[in-house]
Amino acid sequence: MTVDVTKGDAYEAALRALHHRDRTEFEIDEYLRSRGFSDDDRSQALEKLRHTGLVNDARFAQSRASALAERRAGNALIRARLAEAGVARELVDGALEVVDSELERARRIVQSRGVSPKTARYLHGKGFSDGVIRAVIAEGDDGELG
């Protein structure tokens, strides 16, 4: 079912969607599609949002990657969350370049939690790579884990 809307309404709806948090073009497009806006109306609204700088996938990727990294996420988790939001791979790669390295983030976690199998499982659950987990556990392991 298509809703009878005017072209200005799609832009206004998109602005409402952006009121509480930054969103990607993909998220805005899906939001407008779910509300019954036509392809043309969605396209025009997105173009206006891009032109005014209200939607910027690179900015979104960097901001979201930083927030996730601060919440102890590994690169795999950050990549997955950004992909879910429709961020292009090259923007994801660029965003990961500006946050602390995965190894550095994992080291901080090991420093606060200690070296243990439980910490290794925690890191795995937070999306850290197996190589990084092995490296940080080995750095802090005094023969305790074998």
Buried (B, 14 or more C-beta within 10 A) or exposed (E): EEEEBEEEBBBEBBBEBBEEEBBBBBBBBBBBEEBBBBEEBBBBBBEBBBEEEBBBBEBBBBBBBBEBBEEBBBBBBBBBBBEEBBBBEEBBEBBBEEBBEBBEBBBEBBEEBEBBEEBBEBBBEBBBBEEBBEBBBEEBBEEEEE
